[in-house]
Structure formats: C-alpha cells, structure tokens
C-alpha cells in the first residue's frame, strides 16, 4: 500500500508541472520572428543611410576637386601676341573660346598649368585645356560626364588634340558665366578671337555652377567663383610700339 501511495504522489507532482505546449512554441516563434525582422529592418535602414551619406561625401569630394581644377586652369589662362615668323615652324594660336551650349557649356583655352610627367619630354608649362559635357555611351538613359581635355602642344586648333579624361561623372548641368570689366556685365560666352570688344583679352572673373545627380536621384548644386590673373595679351620681348 505504501508503494502505491508513493506512485500516486509522484503522478500528482508530474501533472502539477506540465511541459511546453505547441501553442506556446508557436507564440514564441512569432515573437522571435518579429524581433528578428525589427532588427533586420533597423540594420537595413542604417545601411541605406550610410550608403547615401557615403555617396554624398564622394560627390562633394569630386565636386570640390573638379571645381578647384577648373579654377586653377582659369587663374593661369593667358593670351600671347607672339607668333612664329618662320613658316617651317609649328604655328601657335592662343585663345579663349567659351560657348553657351546645351546640356552644358564648353570652354577651350590656353593656360600655364601643364605638368611634365615624362622625362626628357619637350614640353613646358603652356598647354591647351578644354572642358565640356559628353553623353556616356552604353547607358539606358542620358547620363553626362564632365570631360577635361589637355594637350601639351599648342597649335592652330584650340578645340582638338591631346588626352581626354572624365573629371566628374553623372553631371546634370555645367554652366559658366564670365564678367566683362568693359561692359560691366556677366556674359554667357566669350571669344578672344572675334573682332569686337573681347578681342585679345580675357574676362576678369568666372562663375562656375555644377549640378550633380546623387544615388537617390536628388540634385546637388555647387558654385564657385575665380578670377583671371592675366587679362591682357602677353607682349614681353616685343617692340614697344607693337599694336
């Protein structure tokens, strides 16, 4: 009898502490799934923000470097009255040609910003430089890049020659305005070869506006202004009565 009573007490104790039911397992699984989704969403949102901030910082860096490069070339731009008198020599033609085009402006000019990177190369500081927008090939939509052209040889065609590199990708708009001290106006174009008031001189200042496209499709606009250090023709070594 005592053994039977002990067995009954053990059975009662086991029934008083039941195990985990299937419903409790399902509820716990749902709760854990919800917590996991919340954590994943938080990490995904943080990653997206980090990607956007990284893209914005990269865009800002490219814009600053590109605008600084353009401003440096403008500050060292020059026009020279010197020409080759020997027909066998290569003719030189210094100019500043800026055109108001769409989707972005174009400018070609001579400047003193060339760096000689090849040993024993017959090159100097003077070079031809050009900036323009060009449509990227192979894209599904119209995507433009800001190109920089540099030629260490100054010839009779200031718009061609040299090496072309992508300075800034994904550019929406590229605008340059030039301040004329004679007319005291901001102009959209400049031609130092025309037989008018712009002949043989450079503008006093340039205002550059650059609009880029970000990873989220938003536009970012950058603006800088620089001056031209040499605005008149270089005449050193020429006769005093040179016209």
C-alpha positions in Angstrom: 0.0 0.0 0.0 2.8 2.4 0.8 4.3 1.8 -2.6 1.1 2.5 -4.4 0.5 5.7 -2.4 4.1 6.9 -3.4 3.4 6.2 -7.0 0.2 8.3 -6.8 2.0 11.2 -5.2 4.7 11.2 -8.0 2.0 11.2 -10.6 0.3 14.2 -9.0 3.7 16.1 -8.9 4.3 15.4 -12.6 0.8 16.7 -13.5 1.4 19.9 -11.5 4.4 20.9 -13.7 3.3 20.4 -17.3 5.8 20.9 -20.2 5.7 23.4 -23.2 2.7 23.1 -25.4 2.6 23.5 -29.1 0.7 26.8 -28.9 3.4 28.3 -26.7 6.1 27.2 -29.2 4.1 28.9 -32.0 3.7 32.1 -30.0 7.4 32.2 -29.1 8.3 31.6 -32.7 6.1 34.5 -33.8 7.7 36.8 -31.2 11.2 35.8 -32.2 10.4 36.3 -35.9 9.0 39.8 -35.2 12.1 40.7 -33.2 14.4 39.4 -35.9 12.5 41.4 -38.6 12.7 44.6 -36.5 16.5 44.1 -36.0 17.0 43.4 -39.7 14.9 46.5 -40.7 17.0 48.7 -38.4 20.3 47.4 -39.8 19.0 47.8 -43.4 17.8 51.3 -42.7 21.2 52.1 -41.1 23.0 50.7 -44.2 20.9 52.7 -46.6 21.7 55.9 -44.6 25.3 55.0 -44.6 25.3 54.4 -48.4 23.6 57.7 -49.0 26.0 59.6 -46.8 28.9 57.9 -48.4 27.7 58.8 -51.9 27.1 62.4 -50.8 30.6 62.7 -49.4 32.1 61.2 -52.5 30.0 63.6 -54.7 31.1 66.5 -52.6 34.8 65.5 -52.8 34.6 65.1 -56.6 32.8 68.4 -57.0 35.4 70.2 -54.8 38.3 68.7 -56.6 36.8 69.3 -60.1 35.9 72.9 -59.4 39.3 73.6 -57.9 40.9 72.2 -61.0 38.8 74.4 -63.3 39.5 77.4 -61.1 43.3 76.7 -61.2 43.2 76.5 -65.0 41.3 79.7 -65.3 43.6 81.6 -63.0 46.6 80.6 -65.1 44.9 81.3 -68.5 46.8 83.5 -70.9 46.8 85.1 -74.4 50.0 85.8 -76.2 50.9 88.2 -79.0 53.9 86.1 -80.0 53.7 84.2 -83.3 56.2 82.2 -85.3 57.7 84.1 -88.2 59.4 81.0 -89.7 56.9 79.1 -92.0 58.6 75.8 -91.2 57.8 76.0 -87.5 54.6 74.9 -86.0 52.2 77.8 -85.7 50.9 78.8 -82.3 47.4 80.1 -81.6 46.4 81.2 -78.1 42.8 81.8 -77.5 39.9 81.7 -75.0 36.8 80.3 -76.6 33.7 79.8 -74.4 30.3 78.8 -75.8 26.9 78.6 -74.2 25.7 75.1 -75.2 23.1 72.5 -74.1 23.2 70.4 -71.9 26.3 72.2 -70.6 28.8 74.9 -71.6 32.0 74.3 -73.3 35.3 76.2 -73.0 38.7 75.8 -74.7 41.7 78.0 -73.8 45.5 78.1 -73.3 46.9 78.1 -69.8 50.1 77.7 -67.8 49.1 74.6 -65.8 50.7 71.7 -67.6 52.8 69.3 -65.6 55.6 67.5 -67.4 55.3 63.9 -66.3 57.5 62.2 -68.9 61.3 62.5 -68.5 63.1 64.5 -71.3 59.8 65.4 -72.9 59.9 68.6 -75.0 57.1 70.2 -73.0 56.6 73.3 -71.0 54.0 74.9 -68.7 51.8 76.1 -71.5 49.1 73.8 -72.8 45.6 73.7 -74.3 42.8 72.8 -71.9 39.1 72.2 -72.6 36.0 71.4 -70.6 32.7 70.0 -71.9 29.9 67.7 -71.1 29.6 64.5 -73.1 26.9 61.8 -73.1 28.0 58.5 -71.6 27.9 55.7 -74.1 26.0 52.4 -73.5 23.7 53.8 -70.9 19.9 53.3 -70.8 19.2 56.9 -70.1 21.0 60.2 -70.8 23.9 60.4 -68.4 26.6 63.0 -68.9 30.2 63.3 -67.7 32.3 66.4 -67.4 35.4 65.8 -69.6 38.7 67.6 -69.3 41.0 67.8 -72.4 44.6 68.7 -72.1 47.2 69.0 -74.9 50.8 69.9 -74.2 51.1 71.2 -77.8 49.5 74.5 -78.6 48.5 74.6 -82.3 46.1 76.4 -84.6 43.1 74.4 -83.5 42.3 75.2 -79.8 39.3 72.7 -79.7 41.0 69.5 -80.6 44.0 67.3 -79.7 45.5 65.9 -76.5 44.1 63.4 -74.0 40.6 63.5 -72.7 39.7 62.3 -69.2 36.5 62.1 -67.2 36.8 64.7 -64.5 33.4 64.3 -62.8 30.7 61.6 -63.6 26.9 61.9 -63.5 26.7 65.6 -64.2 23.3 67.1 -64.9 24.3 70.7 -65.7 27.5 72.7 -66.2 27.3 76.4 -66.6 30.0 79.2 -66.6 29.5 82.9 -66.7 32.2 85.5 -67.4 32.4 89.0 -66.1 33.5 91.7 -68.5 35.0 94.8 -66.9 34.4 96.9 -70.1 30.7 96.4 -70.2 30.4 95.6 -66.5 28.1 92.6 -67.3 28.1 88.9 -66.8 28.2 87.1 -70.1 27.4 83.5 -71.1 30.0 83.3 -73.9 33.5 84.6 -74.7 35.6 84.7 -77.8 39.0 86.3 -77.7 39.4 86.0 -81.5 36.4 88.0 -82.5 36.9 91.5 -83.9 34.8 93.1 -81.2 35.4 94.3 -77.6 36.5 90.8 -76.4 39.4 90.5 -78.9 42.8 89.9 -77.4 41.7 89.9 -73.7 40.3 87.6 -71.0 37.4 88.1 -68.7 38.0 89.4 -65.2 36.2 86.6 -63.3 34.3 83.4 -64.0 31.4 81.9 -62.0 31.1 78.1 -62.3 27.9 76.3 -61.5 27.9 72.4 -61.4 24.9 70.2 -60.8 25.4 66.5 -60.0 23.0 63.6 -59.6 23.2 61.6 -56.4 22.5 57.9 -55.8 18.9 58.7 -54.6 18.2 60.8 -57.7 18.4 64.1 -55.9 20.3 67.0 -57.4 23.3 68.7 -55.7 24.4 72.1 -56.9 27.9 73.5 -56.4 29.1 77.1 -57.1 32.5 78.7 -57.1 34.0 81.9 -58.5 37.5 82.6 -59.6 39.5 85.4 -61.2 41.9 85.6 -64.2 45.3 86.7 -63.2 46.4 87.8 -66.7 43.7 89.5 -68.7 45.7 91.3 -71.4 48.0 90.0 -74.1 51.5 88.9 -73.2 53.9 91.2 -75.1 57.3 90.6 -73.4 60.2 90.7 -75.8 58.2 92.5 -78.5 58.9 96.1 -79.8 57.4 98.9 -77.6 55.3 100.2 -80.5 53.7 96.8 -81.1 50.0 97.0 -81.8 
